[in-house]
Amino acid sequence: MQIRVMEMVGESKEGWRSAVQSAVSEASRNVHNIVGVEVVNFTANVDNGRVVDYRANVKIAHTS
């Protein structure tokens, strides 16, 4: 079995968990057999002292 890895950025206004799910959902539109995800980095945009956008840089593993 061959495992391939793709990198993506997920975004959400709700939180980092939703940002990760956003990236996985987007990847699953074009890639089948996703077997795992590694979160590389979390970031956020802040406006007037409030977090307004969450981002998760992830590596998504899938079989070919």
N, C-alpha and C positions, 0 to 999 in steps of 0.2 A: 504494500500500500504506500502510496506517495502522498505526503502532506505538503500542502502549499500554504503560504502565509501572505496575506495582503494587509496593508496599513490603511486605516481610515480615521476620520474625525467625525464623531457624533455630536450633535448639538441639541440642547433642550432648554426650555425656560423653567422646567420643573425641578431638575436636579441631576446629579451625575449619573445615578442609576438609569434614568431616562435617556441621558446622553449616550451611554453605552448601548442601551437597547436600540436607540435610533441608528447607530452605526451597524449593529447586527442586522436589523430589519432592512436597511438599505442594501447591505451586502447580499442578503438572502434573495433579493430580487434577481440577481444575476448569477449567483454562486449557490450550488446545492451542496449538501453534506457538510455543513459547518459543524466542526467538532469541538471548537474551543475559542476563547477570546482572552487575550492578555491586555490589561489596562497598562499603558505606558506612562500616561500623564493626565492629570486633571488640571483644567484652567477655567477661569470664569471672567466675565466682563462685569464691571461695577459701574453703577450710575448713581450719583448722589448718595454714596455710602451703602448702596444696596446691590446685592448680586442680582443681575438681570438675565444673564445667559451663562449656561454651563456647557463646557466642552470636555470631551474625553478622547484622547488619542489612543487608539487600540490597534492591536494586531489580531487578525481573525484567521484562524487555522481551518482549512477545509481539505477534504480528500478530492482527488481528481478522478 
